[in-house]
Each structure stands twice: as structure tokens, then as C-alpha cells.
Amino acid sequence: MLNVNPVAVFSLLLGLACFGMGARLLKSAAAAKRTARPDDPEFVLDPTREDPPDDEIDGDGLERGFMLLVFGGLCLLFAAISF
């Protein structure tokens, strides 16, 4: 029978969750930057399109996403050592 350390399983799941959330934050930040571009050809050519939202794009999402990826990597490293 396979004996699995619960700490390794927990850190593996936590690392995967951090990778997922970090990737989603980085993807969201990149998408928000693309939609806020005023030189978008679709926006320029389609006068009936609404203006882009005035949401501020800050670096917080980028920083959080990067730190979640780093923390997820550390959790996965700890999980690998624990097995």
C-alpha cells in the first residue's frame, strides 16, 4: 500500500491552486491592457461600439500573479521534497 505524507499532498494542492490563480491574474492583466488600447482597429473602425471602460489598470494584478507563481513553485518544490 502506498503511504503518502499529508503535508506533501497539501503542499501539492496548494501549489497547483497558486499556479492556477496566478496564471488567471496574469492573463486578466494582459487582457485588460489589450482592451484599453485606443489604437485598436476594431474600435476605430466601428463607431457604434461603446467606449472602453474607464477602469484603471495598475500593476497590482501583475505583482500578485507573479508572486502567486513564485509561491506555487515553492509549494511544489516543498511537495517534491516531502514525497
Order of alpha helices (4+ residues) and beta strands (2+ residues): alpha-alpha-alpha
